[in-house]
């Protein structure tokens, strides 16, 4: 199952092609897997850009800077 929001998701745009196992794992689980229905980015989509939370993992944790 692929998330229906990959075309507009900043996390997916940035990390879908990553070789980093951490980011790759999130993409496989949340963006291409069954956990997309638990993605915190989808639940908070309206707030992400407005609140500067574009650096949020699908799990809800913030990406390291």
Jmol script that loads the backbone (N, CA, C; Angstrom):
load data "model"
ATOM      1  N   UNK A   1       0.851  -1.176   0.000  1.00  0.00           N
ATOM      2  CA  UNK A   1       0.000   0.000   0.000  1.00  0.00           C
ATOM      3  C   UNK A   1       0.894   1.236   0.000  1.00  0.00           C
ATOM      4  N   UNK A   2       0.621   2.180  -0.860  1.00  0.00           N
ATOM      5  CA  UNK A   2       1.376   3.420  -0.899  1.00  0.00           C
ATOM      6  C   UNK A   2       0.502   4.551  -0.384  1.00  0.00           C
ATOM      7  N   UNK A   3       1.100   5.393   0.432  1.00  0.00           N
ATOM      8  CA  UNK A   3       0.369   6.526   0.993  1.00  0.00           C
ATOM      9  C   UNK A   3      -0.135   7.423  -0.128  1.00  0.00           C
ATOM     10  N   UNK A   4      -1.344   7.900   0.005  1.00  0.00           N
ATOM     11  CA  UNK A   4      -1.947   8.757  -1.015  1.00  0.00           C
ATOM     12  C   UNK A   4      -1.386  10.179  -0.998  1.00  0.00           C
ATOM     13  N   UNK A   5      -0.598  10.523   0.020  1.00  0.00           N
ATOM     14  CA  UNK A   5      -0.087  11.882   0.151  1.00  0.00           C
ATOM     15  C   UNK A   5       1.395  12.014  -0.215  1.00  0.00           C
ATOM     16  N   UNK A   6       1.997  10.993  -0.808  1.00  0.00           N
ATOM     17  CA  UNK A   6       3.426  11.063  -1.124  1.00  0.00           C
ATOM     18  C   UNK A   6       3.754  12.225  -2.068  1.00  0.00           C
ATOM     19  N   UNK A   7       2.848  12.576  -2.932  1.00  0.00           N
ATOM     20  CA  UNK A   7       3.085  13.667  -3.871  1.00  0.00           C
ATOM     21  C   UNK A   7       3.175  15.033  -3.240  1.00  0.00           C
ATOM     22  N   UNK A   8       2.660  15.174  -2.034  1.00  0.00           N
ATOM     23  CA  UNK A   8       2.675  16.473  -1.359  1.00  0.00           C
ATOM     24  C   UNK A   8       3.392  16.445  -0.017  1.00  0.00           C
ATOM     25  N   UNK A   9       4.060  15.353   0.284  1.00  0.00           N
ATOM     26  CA  UNK A   9       4.728  15.188   1.577  1.00  0.00           C
ATOM     27  C   UNK A   9       6.205  15.560   1.483  1.00  0.00           C
ATOM     28  N   UNK A  10       6.609  16.507   2.306  1.00  0.00           N
ATOM     29  CA  UNK A  10       7.999  16.937   2.335  1.00  0.00           C
ATOM     30  C   UNK A  10       8.950  15.843   2.793  1.00  0.00           C
ATOM     31  N   UNK A  11       8.517  15.036   3.749  1.00  0.00           N
ATOM     32  CA  UNK A  11       9.361  13.934   4.221  1.00  0.00           C
ATOM     33  C   UNK A  11       9.619  12.955   3.084  1.00  0.00           C
ATOM     34  N   UNK A  12       8.584  12.585   2.374  1.00  0.00           N
ATOM     35  CA  UNK A  12       8.731  11.638   1.272  1.00  0.00           C
ATOM     36  C   UNK A  12       9.609  12.230   0.168  1.00  0.00           C
ATOM     37  N   UNK A  13       9.381  13.471  -0.175  1.00  0.00           N
ATOM     38  CA  UNK A  13      10.173  14.111  -1.225  1.00  0.00           C
ATOM     39  C   UNK A  13      11.654  14.128  -0.865  1.00  0.00           C
ATOM     40  N   UNK A  14      11.944  14.341   0.398  1.00  0.00           N
ATOM     41  CA  UNK A  14      13.323  14.456   0.844  1.00  0.00           C
ATOM     42  C   UNK A  14      13.999  13.107   1.050  1.00  0.00           C
ATOM     43  N   UNK A  15      13.272  12.094   1.528  1.00  0.00           N
ATOM     44  CA  UNK A  15      13.923  10.860   1.978  1.00  0.00           C
ATOM     45  C   UNK A  15      13.535   9.587   1.231  1.00  0.00           C
ATOM     46  N   UNK A  16      12.661   9.657   0.247  1.00  0.00           N
ATOM     47  CA  UNK A  16      12.244   8.447  -0.465  1.00  0.00           C
ATOM     48  C   UNK A  16      13.411   7.732  -1.122  1.00  0.00           C
ATOM     49  N   UNK A  17      14.401   8.454  -1.608  1.00  0.00           N
ATOM     50  CA  UNK A  17      15.550   7.843  -2.263  1.00  0.00           C
ATOM     51  C   UNK A  17      16.769   7.703  -1.376  1.00  0.00           C
ATOM     52  N   UNK A  18      16.594   7.936  -0.083  1.00  0.00           N
ATOM     53  CA  UNK A  18      17.724   7.905   0.839  1.00  0.00           C
ATOM     54  C   UNK A  18      18.295   6.500   1.001  1.00  0.00           C
ATOM     55  N   UNK A  19      19.591   6.429   1.151  1.00  0.00           N
ATOM     56  CA  UNK A  19      20.281   5.158   1.440  1.00  0.00           C
ATOM     57  C   UNK A  19      20.427   4.954   2.953  1.00  0.00           C
ATOM     58  N   UNK A  20      20.155   5.996   3.724  1.00  0.00           N
ATOM     59  CA  UNK A  20      20.259   5.919   5.181  1.00  0.00           C
ATOM     60  C   UNK A  20      19.214   4.935   5.704  1.00  0.00           C
ATOM     61  N   UNK A  21      19.633   3.915   6.453  1.00  0.00           N
ATOM     62  CA  UNK A  21      18.681   2.896   6.922  1.00  0.00           C
ATOM     63  C   UNK A  21      17.551   3.456   7.799  1.00  0.00           C
ATOM     64  N   UNK A  22      17.826   4.487   8.556  1.00  0.00           N
ATOM     65  CA  UNK A  22      16.793   5.083   9.408  1.00  0.00           C
ATOM     66  C   UNK A  22      15.680   5.683   8.555  1.00  0.00           C
ATOM     67  N   UNK A  23      16.050   6.540   7.617  1.00  0.00           N
ATOM     68  CA  UNK A  23      15.054   7.179   6.765  1.00  0.00           C
ATOM     69  C   UNK A  23      14.382   6.163   5.848  1.00  0.00           C
ATOM     70  N   UNK A  24      15.174   5.249   5.323  1.00  0.00           N
ATOM     71  CA  UNK A  24      14.635   4.210   4.433  1.00  0.00           C
ATOM     72  C   UNK A  24      13.582   3.374   5.160  1.00  0.00           C
ATOM     73  N   UNK A  25      13.842   3.058   6.426  1.00  0.00           N
ATOM     74  CA  UNK A  25      12.886   2.291   7.220  1.00  0.00           C
ATOM     75  C   UNK A  25      11.565   3.010   7.399  1.00  0.00           C
ATOM     76  N   UNK A  26      11.635   4.313   7.660  1.00  0.00           N
ATOM     77  CA  UNK A  26      10.406   5.094   7.799  1.00  0.00           C
ATOM     78  C   UNK A  26       9.633   5.131   6.486  1.00  0.00           C
ATOM     79  N   UNK A  27      10.331   5.322   5.379  1.00  0.00           N
ATOM     80  CA  UNK A  27       9.676   5.357   4.065  1.00  0.00           C
ATOM     81  C   UNK A  27       9.000   4.021   3.781  1.00  0.00           C
ATOM     82  N   UNK A  28       9.707   2.930   4.038  1.00  0.00           N
ATOM     83  CA  UNK A  28       9.135   1.606   3.766  1.00  0.00           C
ATOM     84  C   UNK A  28       7.926   1.315   4.655  1.00  0.00           C
ATOM     85  N   UNK A  29       8.017   1.667   5.922  1.00  0.00           N
ATOM     86  CA  UNK A  29       6.929   1.359   6.856  1.00  0.00           C
ATOM     87  C   UNK A  29       5.726   2.278   6.701  1.00  0.00           C
ATOM     88  N   UNK A  30       5.992   3.573   6.620  1.00  0.00           N
ATOM     89  CA  UNK A  30       4.890   4.544   6.622  1.00  0.00           C
ATOM     90  C   UNK A  30       4.432   4.949   5.224  1.00  0.00           C
ATOM     91  N   UNK A  31       5.360   5.154   4.299  1.00  0.00           N
ATOM     92  CA  UNK A  31       5.002   5.669   2.976  1.00  0.00           C
ATOM     93  C   UNK A  31       4.616   4.565   1.995  1.00  0.00           C
ATOM     94  N   UNK A  32       5.227   3.400   2.168  1.00  0.00           N
ATOM     95  CA  UNK A  32       4.954   2.281   1.259  1.00  0.00           C
ATOM     96  C   UNK A  32       4.343   1.085   1.980  1.00  0.00           C
ATOM     97  N   UNK A  33       4.104   1.212   3.264  1.00  0.00           N
ATOM     98  CA  UNK A  33       3.618   0.071   4.036  1.00  0.00           C
ATOM     99  C   UNK A  33       2.289   0.310   4.718  1.00  0.00           C
ATOM    100  N   UNK A  34       1.925  -0.644   5.540  1.00  0.00           N
ATOM    101  CA  UNK A  34       0.626  -0.624   6.216  1.00  0.00           C
ATOM    102  C   UNK A  34       0.516   0.412   7.331  1.00  0.00           C
ATOM    103  N   UNK A  35       1.638   0.987   7.767  1.00  0.00           N
ATOM    104  CA  UNK A  35       1.579   1.946   8.866  1.00  0.00           C
ATOM    105  C   UNK A  35       1.214   3.357   8.419  1.00  0.00           C
ATOM    106  N   UNK A  36       0.930   3.534   7.124  1.00  0.00           N
ATOM    107  CA  UNK A  36       0.585   4.882   6.639  1.00  0.00           C
ATOM    108  C   UNK A  36      -0.651   5.418   7.365  1.00  0.00           C
ATOM    109  N   UNK A  37      -1.515   4.555   7.803  1.00  0.00           N
ATOM    110  CA  UNK A  37      -2.724   5.037   8.493  1.00  0.00           C
ATOM    111  C   UNK A  37      -2.415   5.594   9.887  1.00  0.00           C
ATOM    112  N   UNK A  38      -1.187   5.331  10.380  1.00  0.00           N
ATOM    113  CA  UNK A  38      -0.768   5.862  11.683  1.00  0.00           C
ATOM    114  C   UNK A  38       0.179   7.056  11.556  1.00  0.00           C
ATOM    115  N   UNK A  39       0.398   7.540  10.333  1.00  0.00           N
ATOM    116  CA  UNK A  39       1.358   8.610  10.088  1.00  0.00           C
ATOM    117  C   UNK A  39       0.913   9.913  10.748  1.00  0.00           C
ATOM    118  N   UNK A  40       1.762  10.416  11.626  1.00  0.00           N
ATOM    119  CA  UNK A  40       1.463  11.663  12.332  1.00  0.00           C
ATOM    120  C   UNK A  40       1.530  12.870  11.395  1.00  0.00           C
ATOM    121  N   UNK A  41       2.280  12.754  10.313  1.00  0.00           N
ATOM    122  CA  UNK A  41       2.351  13.842   9.340  1.00  0.00           C
ATOM    123  C   UNK A  41       0.993  14.039   8.677  1.00  0.00           C
ATOM    124  N   UNK A  42       0.295  12.959   8.393  1.00  0.00           N
ATOM    125  CA  UNK A  42      -1.037  13.066   7.791  1.00  0.00           C
ATOM    126  C   UNK A  42      -2.016  13.668   8.792  1.00  0.00           C
ATOM    127  N   UNK A  43      -1.953  13.206  10.031  1.00  0.00           N
ATOM    128  CA  UNK A  43      -2.874  13.701  11.058  1.00  0.00           C
ATOM    129  C   UNK A  43      -2.692  15.197  11.317  1.00  0.00           C
ATOM    130  N   UNK A  44      -1.466  15.687  11.130  1.00  0.00           N
ATOM    131  CA  UNK A  44      -1.163  17.090  11.428  1.00  0.00           C
ATOM    132  C   UNK A  44      -0.797  17.872  10.170  1.00  0.00           C
ATOM    133  N   UNK A  45      -1.243  17.412   9.013  1.00  0.00           N
ATOM    134  CA  UNK A  45      -0.841  18.001   7.735  1.00  0.00           C
ATOM    135  C   UNK A  45      -1.084  19.513   7.671  1.00  0.00           C
ATOM    136  N   UNK A  46      -2.197  19.976   8.142  1.00  0.00           N
ATOM    137  CA  UNK A  46      -2.509  21.403   8.073  1.00  0.00           C
ATOM    138  C   UNK A  46      -1.568  22.236   8.942  1.00  0.00           C
ATOM    139  N   UNK A  47      -1.067  21.641  10.026  1.00  0.00           N
ATOM    140  CA  UNK A  47      -0.209  22.361  10.960  1.00  0.00           C
ATOM    141  C   UNK A  47       1.263  22.335  10.554  1.00  0.00           C
ATOM    142  N   UNK A  48       1.663  21.358   9.768  1.00  0.00           N
ATOM    143  CA  UNK A  48       3.086  21.144   9.509  1.00  0.00           C
ATOM    144  C   UNK A  48       3.796  22.360   8.941  1.00  0.00           C
ATOM    145  N   UNK A  49       3.284  22.902   7.874  1.00  0.00           N
ATOM    146  CA  UNK A  49       3.947  24.038   7.241  1.00  0.00           C
ATOM    147  C   UNK A  49       3.747  25.296   8.066  1.00  0.00           C
ATOM    148  N   UNK A  50       2.531  25.517   8.506  1.00  0.00           N
ATOM    149  CA  UNK A  50       2.223  26.721   9.272  1.00  0.00           C
ATOM    150  C   UNK A  50       2.976  26.813  10.578  1.00  0.00           C
ATOM    151  N   UNK A  51       3.267  25.702  11.205  1.00  0.00           N
ATOM    152  CA  UNK A  51       3.950  25.689  12.494  1.00  0.00           C
ATOM    153  C   UNK A  51       5.437  25.382  12.361  1.00  0.00           C
ATOM    154  N   UNK A  52       5.933  25.249  11.145  1.00  0.00           N
ATOM    155  CA  UNK A  52       7.347  24.951  10.955  1.00  0.00           C
ATOM    156  C   UNK A  52       7.717  23.535  11.334  1.00  0.00           C
ATOM    157  N   UNK A  53       6.782  22.608  11.238  1.00  0.00           N
ATOM    158  CA  UNK A  53       7.032  21.218  11.615  1.00  0.00           C
ATOM    159  C   UNK A  53       7.320  20.340  10.406  1.00  0.00           C
ATOM    160  N   UNK A  54       7.847  20.940   9.362  1.00  0.00           N
ATOM    161  CA  UNK A  54       8.164  20.188   8.155  1.00  0.00           C
ATOM    162  C   UNK A  54       9.231  19.126   8.423  1.00  0.00           C
ATOM    163  N   UNK A  55       9.940  19.242   9.539  1.00  0.00           N
ATOM    164  CA  UNK A  55      10.986  18.289   9.882  1.00  0.00           C
ATOM    165  C   UNK A  55      10.487  17.160  10.792  1.00  0.00           C
ATOM    166  N   UNK A  56       9.215  16.812  10.706  1.00  0.00           N
ATOM    167  CA  UNK A  56       8.633  15.761  11.542  1.00  0.00           C
ATOM    168  C   UNK A  56       8.692  14.402  10.842  1.00  0.00           C
ATOM    169  N   UNK A  57       9.139  13.383  11.600  1.00  0.00           N
ATOM    170  CA  UNK A  57       9.088  12.000  11.131  1.00  0.00           C
ATOM    171  C   UNK A  57       7.619  11.554  11.052  1.00  0.00           C
ATOM    172  N   UNK A  58       7.312  10.538  10.288  1.00  0.00           N
ATOM    173  CA  UNK A  58       5.950   9.994  10.279  1.00  0.00           C
ATOM    174  C   UNK A  58       5.494   9.515  11.660  1.00  0.00           C
ATOM    175  N   UNK A  59       6.449   9.191  12.525  1.00  0.00           N
ATOM    176  CA  UNK A  59       6.124   8.734  13.878  1.00  0.00           C
ATOM    177  C   UNK A  59       5.755   9.873  14.802  1.00  0.00           C
ATOM    178  N   UNK A  60       6.013  11.104  14.369  1.00  0.00           N
ATOM    179  CA  UNK A  60       5.721  12.278  15.194  1.00  0.00           C
ATOM    180  C   UNK A  60       6.974  12.891  15.820  1.00  0.00           C
ATOM    181  N   UNK A  61       8.086  12.165  15.808  1.00  0.00           N
ATOM    182  CA  UNK A  61       9.337  12.705  16.328  1.00  0.00           C
ATOM    183  C   UNK A  61       9.883  13.743  15.350  1.00  0.00           C
ATOM    184  N   UNK A  62      10.653  14.698  15.876  1.00  0.00           N
ATOM    185  CA  UNK A  62      11.251  15.690  15.011  1.00  0.00           C
ATOM    186  C   UNK A  62      12.583  15.200  14.473  1.00  0.00           C
ATOM    187  N   UNK A  63      12.857  15.513  13.210  1.00  0.00           N
ATOM    188  CA  UNK A  63      14.115  15.122  12.566  1.00  0.00           C
ATOM    189  C   UNK A  63      15.270  15.866  13.215  1.00  0.00           C
ATOM    190  N   UNK A  64      16.427  15.223  13.337  1.00  0.00           N
ATOM    191  CA  UNK A  64      17.595  15.936  13.858  1.00  0.00           C
ATOM    192  C   UNK A  64      18.017  17.033  12.888  1.00  0.00           C
ATOM    193  N   UNK A  65      18.506  18.109  13.423  1.00  0.00           N
ATOM    194  CA  UNK A  65      18.939  19.227  12.565  1.00  0.00           C
ATOM    195  C   UNK A  65      20.421  19.186  12.363  1.00  0.00           C
TER     196      UNK A  65
END
end "model"
wireframe off; spacefill off
backbone 0.3
color backbone group
